Amino acid sequence: MATNMADEDLAHMRAALALGARGLGETWPNPAVGCVIVRAGRVVGRGRTASGGRPHAETEALAMAGGAARGATAYVTLEPCSHHGHTPPCADALISAGIGRVVVAVADPDARVSGQGLARLREAGVLVETGLLADAAKAAHAGFFSRIERSRPLLTLKLASTLDGRIATRTGQSQWITGVAARRAAHRLRATHDAILVGAGTVLADNPRLTCRLTGARQRPLLRVIADSHLRTKLTSALVATAGQEPLWLLAREDVDADRARAFTAAGARVIGCRPGPLGIDLADALRRLADAGITRVLAEGGGQLAASLLRDDLVDRLAWFHAPSVMGGDGYAAVRGFGIAALSDMPGFVPEACQDLGADRLMVLRRREGRELV
């Protein structure tokens, strides 16, 4: 019986994690939580944090369960909130619904909640268990944990290059190095991140839209962010032209020309002043400001100078590297420009996590090497 109960608990928590993952990229500034409510072995309620961060997963699951929630078990991927924000505390909602048992994967790192949601449930007589699939939940909520604990979003650097690490020919031709399947996978990455970050050089060279072009993949528009210290982006660019429909933020120096900044604001974009850095802006400060605005997950797509700066400043948590089976040679543009490495021991280190063939191309996903990794 105990073994069966343990197996059921694992299955329901896995289902809650899968539910929550469907909200990745959509729920900031809130975490993408999943909740499953089970009574007498039957699932009576399911919910995940809605697009925009509200309603919360527990509220959605309780609404589905109705009266069947009384005496049931709720499986939640993150500690239920205990503070009044835009919505009442989820811990109180679970108590009011008569939930008899709550299984929580991991505690909330937010000081307004941490431990208090669990305490409130226990004080109300609810049986509370924690730690089930905790590592998987920490990985699922890594962006939220990063924003709370490190004051910056989780950052994934996406690169698409030839085997010898080139992203454009010596004449600047870059479309398309990888094939259709790889490009679709790149858009799936965009779908699971709050924001996409590129450098001003990429915008000037390619005039991109930076949208997620997978039908139905997102309800909330992807936030487009340009690291543009002196606001070199053209006011006639595709990004600025669509700023009224799809959000656009520019990370510029604090001392940038005020008239230029007002022009972008008038076009519907947001200009965020950042501390100056060696090559324009201080990227660590820029990421802190994104976290302050609620961003939890950022996908950086280059170009080569931005990639080098992020790696140099030790700001890359994960790498998603698409390789095409071709060789361009040393006169092509490098995926990562030079950033001053003199000793092998100074190189940022990463550990492979997954590898996937995408037609003729290959995607390698890596995380920070032990001692430099997030989770």
N, C-alpha and C positions, 0 to 999 in steps of 0.2 A: 504493500500500500504506500509506504513512504517513498519507494523508488518511483512508483507511478505518479505520485504527487510531484516529486522533483522533476520528472520528465515533463509533466504538464506545465509546471512553472517555467521551465526553460522554453518550451514551445510558445507559451503566451508572451514571454518577454521578448523572444525573437520576433514575434509578430508585432509587438509594440515598437521595437527598433525599426523594423521595416516600414511601419506606418510613419514614424517620425522622419525617416530618411526622405520620404516623398516631399517634405517641406523644405529641404535644404535649399538655400538661396532665396527663399520666399519670406521667411519669418522674422528677419532682423528688425529690430534689435533683440528680439526674443529668440531663445533656442528652439530648434525644431524637435519638439517632444512628441512621443507617441504614447497612447494609453489604450489598454484593452481591459474590459470589465467582464468577469466570468462568474456565473452563478450555477452551482450544481453541474459543473463540467461543460456548460454551454456558454458561448460568447454572446453576451447581451448588449454590449456597447463597444464601439471603437471610435477613436478620435485622434486627430493630430493637430498641432498648432496650425491655425489657419494662416493664409497668405496675409502678410502685414503684421503678424504676431498675435492676433486676437480673432476669435476666442481661443483660449488655451485648450490643450489636448484633453484634459480632464473634463472640462465643461462640455466639449463636444461629445465625449463618450458617455457622460452622465445623461445628456439630453437624449441620446439614442436609447439608453438603458431604461430610462423612466423609473417606474416602481420596482423593476427587477433588480435595481442596484442595491436594494436593502439586503444586507447580509452577504453581499457578493465580495469578490476579490478584485481589486484594481491593480493592474500591472502598469507601472509608469517608468519611463526611461530616465527621468530626472526628478529630484525631490519636488513635491508640490509646493507652490509658492505660498507664503504666509503673510504677505504684505498687501496693502491696498494700493494698486496702481490705477491703470485705466479700467481694471476689472477687479471684482472681489477676490479674496484669496482662494486658491483651488483647494487648499487643505480644509477650509471651512465648507466648501461645496461638497467635498467627499464626506465630511462628517454629517452634514445636513441630509445627504441622500441615504444615510444609513449604511454606508460601506463598512463591512466587518473586518476586512484585511486589506492592507496595502503593501505591495511588493515594489520596492524602489531600486533601480539599478545603481544610481550614484547620487550623492548629495550635491546640492546646488552650491557653487563657489561664491555666489553673490552674498555679501555680508547681510543683506536685508532678509535673506532666506536661510542661509546655511545652518542646518540643524534645527531651525525653528519650526519649519513645516512638519518635520518628523515629530518633534516634541509636541506640537499642537495635536496631531493625530493620536499620539499615545495618551496624552492627557484626557482625550475624549473617549478612551477605551478601545480605540482601533488597534488591532494587532498589526505591527509594522515590522517588515523585514527588509534589509538592505544588502546591497553588494552582489545581487544576481546579475551576471554578465556585465560587471562593472567596467572591465577593460573595453569591451565593445561599446558601451555607452559613453565612456570618456572619448573614444575615437569618434563616435558619431557627433558628440557635442564639442569637439576640439576647438572649433571656431569660437563658440561662446565662452569656453574656459579660457581661451587665449585673450579675448577681449577683457574679461574680468581680472585674470591673474597677471597678465603681462601688459595690459593697456595697449594692445595692438591686435589686429585681426590675424587669423591663421592665413598664411600666404603660400599659395601654390604658384610656382613658376612653370609655365607651359612653353615648350620650345618645339619647333618643327624644323628639322634640318636634314641635310644629306648625311651620309655615314661619316664624313669628315667634318661635320659640325658647321656647315655653311647654310645660310638662309636666303641668300640672293647672289646672283652673278655679279661680276665686276661692273656690269652696266646697270645693275639695280633690279633686274628681272627676278621676281620671286613667286609669281602665281602660275602654276601651283607646284610646289616641291612634293607635297604628299598628295595621295589620291582621295577619292570621294569618301571611302570608308573612314579614313583617318580624319577627314574634315568633319564628318558627322560625329565622331567620337569627341572632337574638340568642342563641338557645340553642346554635347551632353555635359562636358565639364563646365561650360558656361552656365548651363541650367542649374547646377548645384552650388553656385557661388553667388554671393550678394552683389559683388561688383567685379568689373573687369578693368584692369589697369594697363595703360600703355604709355610710352613716352611721346613727347611732342614730335620727335623725328619720325616715328612711325606714322603719325597722323599726317604730317606734311608729305611723306613719301607715298602713302597708300590711300589717303582720304577714306578710311573705313567707316562703317556704321556701328560696328561692335555690338550687334544684337545676337540673340539666340534664335536661330532660324529652324528650330525643330517644332513642328506644329503641336500645340498642346503641352509643351514641356514646361511652360511658365504661365502663371496668371499675373504675376507682378513684373513690371518691366525691369530688365537688367540695368543696374546702375553703371554708367560708363564714366571712367575716371581717367584724366590725362595728367601726367606729371609734366608740367609746363611752367618752368620757373619764371620765364619772362613773357608768358602768354603769346607765344609765337603762332599758335593755332589760328588758322584763317577764320574770320567771322562768316565766310561763305562755305565753310567745310560742311560735310554731311552730318557730322556730329553736332555742330552748333545749329544747323538748320532744323534738326529734329529734337532739340533740347526741350521744346514745349510739350512733346509727346513722350519722350523717353529721357529719364533724368541724366544730366551731364554735370559732373563736378570737375573743376580744374584745380590742381595743387600748384600754387604759385608762390613765389617769394613774398614775404610780408611787405617788402618795399617795392612791389611791382607798381607800374604806372596806374594811378587811380582811375584815369579816364578810360584806359584800356579795360580795366576790370569792370567798370560800369557798363561798358559796351556788351560784355559777355553776360552780365547780369540782366541787362535789358532784353537779351535774346533768349532768356529762360534758363541759363546755366547758373551754377553756383561756384564762386571763386573762394577757395580756402587758402588763407595766408599761412605759410610755413616758414620755419627758420631757414636761412641760407645754408647751403652745403657745398662740398667741394666742386660739384659739377652742376650746381643749380639750387636744388632744395635739399634739406636734410631729410632723407627718406624715412628714418626712424621717427622723426617728428611728424612727418606726413601721415604715417600709419597710425600714430597715436591719435591724431586729429580725426582720422576715419573711425577709429574705435570710439572716440568721444561722441561721434555722430551716430553710433549704433551698429557700425559695420563689423561683421564677425568673420567673413570668409572673402578673401580677395584672390582672383586669378590674374596674375601678371602675364601678359603676352608679348612683352618685349617692346622694342627691339633690343639689339645687342648691347647698347649702352645702359639701358635700364636693367637688363639682366645682370650685367657686370656689377652695377652699383648695388643691387639688392644682395648679390652673393658676397661682395666685398664687405658690406655692412652686416653680414650674418642675419639676414632677414627672411631667408627662404626656408620654409618648413618642409615643403614637399616639391618634388620635381615630377612633371609629366612630360616626358621627352618622346616625341614622335620622330622616328628615323625613316627616311626614304632610302631604298636600296640603290643609291647612286653616289657618285663622287664628283665634286665640283672643282676642287683644287684650291690652293692657297690664295688665289687672287679674288675669290668670292668673299662676301661679307660674312664674318663670323657670327654664330648664334650668341656668343658671349665675347664681348671685347675684353682687351687686357685690363686687369685691375690690380696689378702690382705684386703678383705672387713671385717670390724669389726662392722659397724653400718648399719642398714637397709637403712638409709638415704643416704648412700654412694653408693648404688647400681645404676648402669646405668639403666635408665628407658626407656621403649619402649611402643608404642601404636599400638595395632593391626589394620591393614589396610585391610587384606583379609585373607580368609581361604578357602582351596580347598582340597577336597578329591581326592586322586590319588590311585585308587584301595583300598587296605586295609590301605594305609598310608595317612597322612594328612600333608599339607603344610600350615604353618602360616607365613604371611608376616607382618613385623612390621617396624615402623619408630621410630626415636627418639621421646621421650616424649617432649611435649611442653616446650620450654625454652632451649632444647638441640637439636632441630631438624633443618634440613637444610632449608626446605621450608614450 
